[in-house]
Amino acid sequence: MNVSEARAHVRTHIQLRAAGKTNRGIVADVKANRLHKLSRGLYVDGAAWQAAKPEGQELIRTVAAHGRMRGGSAVFVATSAGAVQQLPLPRLFLKRTHVAAPRANGQVEASAPFVARHAVTIAPEDVVEVDGIPCTNLARTVADLLRTTPAETGISAIDAAMRQRAWDAETRTYDEEAAEQFRDEVARHLRSGSRGVVQARRLLAIADGRADGPGESISRLYLIELGFLRLRLQVAVPGPKGHDYHVDFGLDDAGVWGEFDGAGKYTDAALRRFGETAEDVVRREKAREDWIRGLTGMRMVRWEWAHIASAETLRRRLAAFGVFPPTR
């Protein structure tokens, strides 16, 4: 979901009345979850709200808050800036959008209780506008997320940011120089002694924009915690028709391939090739896996979201297939 899409889901009480809704009808729609009430006089399409991921709901709150600003120099920060900049925010249960502004600056109406105001001044060079919404720039936003959110959220956010900066989806190539430049930009925002800076620097060191989504980012975080020392990401394997297959992980310590399978690969029609059914995807994946195993002589271990609830659940999943980190 982008800023424009989020704006399209937000409706004020005045807009609903102008569209023919009565006050009683609005109340009934909220009770039936056809509308989600953000605050007095401010609503969101119920289906869109329920379908949105954490970052989508945060983006909706952010555009709603921005719509109620009345001038001033407020800047959206942290998770709100991350949502505006299309960063994933897994493992978070967010309730408020975050705005930084000088203490005397009251830009957001008091009728927006879902807004958390922070008496912080953001340097002008750290501010950008995304579709008209002022927020911290990508490097500052990532630095804040690395410090203040769980490690699983932080690694997902920085991997996604690095992917924006360094990954070419068309050629499937990764610009290491661009990735390192972004790593340096983030590091400049991590001051010694700041809250969460130890975690932030640890995650910054292992960030990699080749990860294709939070599932792979969290998996890599846990694999490293479990002691797997030699990990390769998005490993190219020559395919049968001149096109490479790409495997999520090469677990070279154990001599196996690793794949994170999000359910959407099979259930989300938008992620399938045109005209494919879920059964077609399963058959194609089986043929792909058979080819990779046959060509490389390495077996493949797969895991899903349920297996990365924690590092321990992933350890048990791998151990069930006889896959263990190297002994120290």
N, C-alpha and C positions, 0 to 999 in steps of 0.2 A: 504494500500500500504506500502510495506517495502522498505528498501534501495535497495535491488537487483532489485525489480520491477521498482523502480524509475529510476535506472541506465539504465534499458533496454529501457526506453522511450526517453532517451536523445541521440541526434545525432549531431555530428559536421558537418561542411560544407564538410570537407575532406571525412568523412564517407559517406555522401549522394552522393558525386560525385563518390566515389569508388563503390557505389551500382548502378551506372548507371544514376543518376539524372544529368540533365544539370542545369546550373545557371538559365536559363529561367524557367525550370520546378520547381525548388525550389521556385522561386518567385511566380509562379502560385499556388503552394501548400500552401504557406503562405496566399495568398489572398483568397483561397478557404477553409481555416481553416483545411486543411489536415495536415499542420505543424503549430506549434506555435513558433514564433521567440523569444528566450530569450534575445539574444544580437547578435552582429556581429559574424557570424560563428557558432552559437549555437542554436539548434532547439529541439523541443519536438514533439512527435506524437500528432497531433491535437485532435484526439478522446480521447486519454488518458488525455490530459490536460483539456478538456472541462468537462469530467466526474469526474475529481478529486475534492474532497472537499478541503477546505482551507488548511488543513494540508497536503493533498496530493500534491497540487501545491507548497507549501513551501518545501516539501521534495524534489521534482524534482529540484527546484532552488538550494537547498542545495547540492545535489549530483553533480549538474552541476558545481557549484562554487568549490566544493572540487576537482573535476576533473581538474581544472585549477590552483590548488595550486602548488607552486614550492618550497617545503620544508618549513622550518620555524616552528613557534610554535602557529599558529593561532588555535583558538578553536571556534566551533559554539556554539552560546548561544541563550537564550530566545526562541522565537517561532521556530527558526531553530533547536535548540536542542530538543524542544518538538516534532517536526515533526519526527526527527530521532528516537526518543524513543516512537513513536506510540501513542502520546497523541493527543486527539481531540482539535481543535482550532476553535470552532464555533463562529459566529458573528464577524469574523475578515476579512478584505479585505487587504491581504498582497501583497506587491510588491517587497520586498527585503529580502534577507537572511542576517542573522546577524553573524558577525565574531568578536571575541575579540582577540586583539593582541597588543603587545607593539607598540608605535607610529612609531618606526624606522623599523618595521618589515613589509615588503611589499610582502606578500606571494601570494596574489590574483592578477591576471593580471588586468591591467587597462581596458581591454576590457570586463569586467564583471560589467556593471553599475547597475545590480540588487543586488549587494553586498553592504551592509552597514558595514563599518569598525568601530570598537570601540576601542579606546586606553585604554584598560583595561587588566590587568594581572590576569589570573585565577589561583588560587592556585593549584598546582599539584594534591593534594588529591581530588579536585573537578572535575577532568577531567577523562572521560572514553572514550573508543573507541567502537563504534557500527558499525559493518561491515566495519571497517577501517576508519570511520569518527570520528575525535576527537570532543567531545562536553562536556558540563557540565553534571555532574552526575544527576540522577533523582531528588534528593532532591533539589539541587541548581537550576535546571531547573524549577521545580515547584515553588520554592520561587520567582524566577524572574517573572514567568508568573502571580502569584498571585498579585505581586506589579504593574505590568506594562500593564496588559490587562484588558478589561472590566470584571466586576464580573462574567458575564455569561461564559466567556471564562475560567477565573481562576478556577471557581468551577468545570467546566467540566474536566479541566486538572488534578486537584488534585484528584478528584474522580476516574478518570481513572488510575492515578498513584497508588493510594491506592488499587484499584482493582488488579493491577499487583502484588502488594506486599502481599495482604491479602486474596484474594478471590480464592477459589478452585472451578473451574467450574464443575468438575466431581461430587463432593459431595455437591455442592451448600452450602458450609460453609464459614464463614467469621472469620478470625483469628484476634480478637480484639487486642491481644497483638502486633502482627506484624503491625497492623494499627497504634497503638499508638506510636510504635517505629519509624515508618516513619514520623508521625506527629512531633515528637521531632526532627528528622533530619532536616525537613523543617524549623522548628522554629529557629534552630540555625543559619539559613541564613537570618533571618529577624531582622535587627538591628534597634533599636529605632531611630526615626528621618529620616530614609530613605524614599524616595518617595514611596508612596503607601503602607507603612507598616501597616497602620490602616486597610485598606481594606483587606490586606493579612492575618492579624491575625483574622479578622472576618470570612473570608472564611475558614481558616485553622480550626477554632473551629467547623464548621458545616460539614466539609468534611466527606464523607462516601463512601467507595469502593463498597458498595452493589448496588449503582446506576448503571444501565445497559445502559450507554450511555448518551450523552449530553442532550437529551430530558428529561430524568429523573433528571439529575443534575440541569438543569435550572428550571424545575418544582419545585423541592424541595427548591431552593433558593427563588423563588417567594412565595411559600406557607409559608415559614418562614417570609418573609417580610410582607405578608398579615396578619400574626398573628396566624397561626395554630401552636400550641405549642406542640401537641402530634402527632408525625409522626412516623410511623413504615415503614420500607423499606423491600421489597421482603418478604412479610408475607406468611408463609406456611399455606395452607388450605388443609386438607385431601381430596384427590380425590376419585372417585368411584371405582377405580381399584387398590388401594393400593399405588398410586403415588400421591405426593402432587402437588397441583397447587400453584403457587406463584403470589401474587398480588403486583403490584408496590408500592402502598401506602395504609397504614391504616390511614385514617384521623380520629383519635379517638376523637378529639374535636367535630366532626360533626356526628360521628357514621356511616361513609360511607367508601367504598373502592374507591380508585382513581387509574386510569390507564392512562398512557401516551401511545398513539398509534402512532408510526411512520408509515408513508405510506408504508415503505419497508416491513412491516409485511405482507401486502397483495399483493404488486406489485413486490417485488424482489424475483425471483425464488430461489436465493441462500439462502434466509431466510426461505423458506418453506420446509416442509418435502418432502422427495423423492416422486415424482409423484403427489403431491398435486397441485390443481389449486387455484386461488384466492378465488373462491366460496367455495372450501373445507375449506380454512382457516376461512372464515366468519362463516360457519356452526360449525366448531370446537370451535371457540371463543364464539359463542352463547351458545353452550352446556356447555362450561366451566363456562361462566358467570351465566347461569341458576342454575348450581350446586352450585356455591359459594353463590349466593343470597339465594337459598333455604336452604343450610346448616347453614349459619351464620345469616340469617335474616337481613343482611345489604345490601342495594342497592349499585350499582356501578356507578360511574361517570367517563366518559372518556373524554379525550381532546387530541388535536393534535398540530402540530407545529404552526398552525395559532393561537391557543389559548394561546401560550406562547411567543407572540411577545413582551409582557411586563407583569409586575405584574398585571396591570389593566385589560388587556385582559383575563388573567386567572381568576381574580376576577369576571368579568362579566360572564364567562363561568360557574363558580361554582354557582354564584347567580341565574343563569337561572334555575338551578336544586334545588334551595332552600338550597344550602350549603354555610354556612357562618362561619368565624372564631369565636372563643369565644369572648363575649363582655368583655371588661376590666373595 
